[in-house]
Amino acid sequence: MKFFEDFRFKRSLRDKVAQSKNEKAVMIVICVLMSLYALSLVVPFFFLVINSFKDDLEWLNNPLGFSTKPTIDTYIFVFEELRINGVGLGEMFLNSVLLSAGLTVFSMALTTAAAYVLAKYQFKGNKLIYSIVLISSMFPTIAALPATYRFMQQTHLLNTYIGMLLLQGGAFGGAFLYLHAYFKQIPWDYAESAMIDGASDFKIFVRIMIPLAKNGIITFTITRFLGFWNDYWYPSLFYNEHPTLAVGLSLINEWAFHQLRYTEMFAAMVITIIPVLVFYAIFQKQLLSNTVDGGIKS
């Protein structure tokens, strides 16, 4: 009997060692693949930066090396002198800030309020509204763009700030579904205790529920702001008279290709990337602390 027990123990130990080796091999492969992916992102940005400090002649003669005579003239020209359709890079930056900030605040306020009301208040049509939200999320919105454009044009909302808020500041979407589920699991005892003390529904929402859900709200606020900042299609179609950085960069690239001014294009790309890098550096802890195993933790 002891012989068989020793045999089973040795076999189990051998299997664990083999499994450990397999896991180690898988981790090595994953690390190599992720390292190659990281390099594929960093290397182009590296060459973009070093070429932005060259003039066009030096870039053509030495596209992969460091500049022998680095200059910031391209940055000065792009930021101070370059105008695309009469709009400079500074105005494009301001348009991006105003539009992204306004859309983020407006849409997150609507999303948070809608998720809370549907999660915590039972009324006629509650489940119907939630079902419509789920079903509508399955259909691509791009199919409605022609009708949307005509509607915006006929209502004189095209190229207006209010029009963009109404167009993109919707309450529903992925953030709504998450916050709805989050508010659903918050015990209603907190609200009942506040009601006994005379708190109104609005005060309960602002003073109790929002603080309890603040991690998810902050995370989606950050990601939504970045989404609006990087958005190209909606501003290019419905707000093209006030180009944002995403739209303006496309116009600058088109100008650079026609004028053969590639280093100016590189400098413009670097300038437009810097705000995103700074924004991520500020909020990376918040994003990473709320993201675990592909989901968002509270």
Buried (B, 14 or more C-beta within 10 A) or exposed (E): EEEEEEEEEEEEEEEEEEEEEEEEEEEEEEEEEEEEEEEEEEEEEEBBBBBBBBBBEBBEEBEEEEBEEEBEEBBEBBBEEBEBEEBBBEBBBBBBBBBBEBBBBBBBEBBBBBBBBBBBEEEEEEEEBBEEBEEEEEEEEEEEBEEBEEBBEEEEBBBBBEBBBBBBBBBBBEBBBBBBEBBEEBEEEBBEEBBEEEBEBEEBBEEBBBEBBEBBBBBBBBBBBBBBBBBEEBBBBBBBEBBBBBBBBBBBBEBBEEEEBBBBBBBBBBBBBEBEEEBEEEBEEBBEEBEEEEEBEE
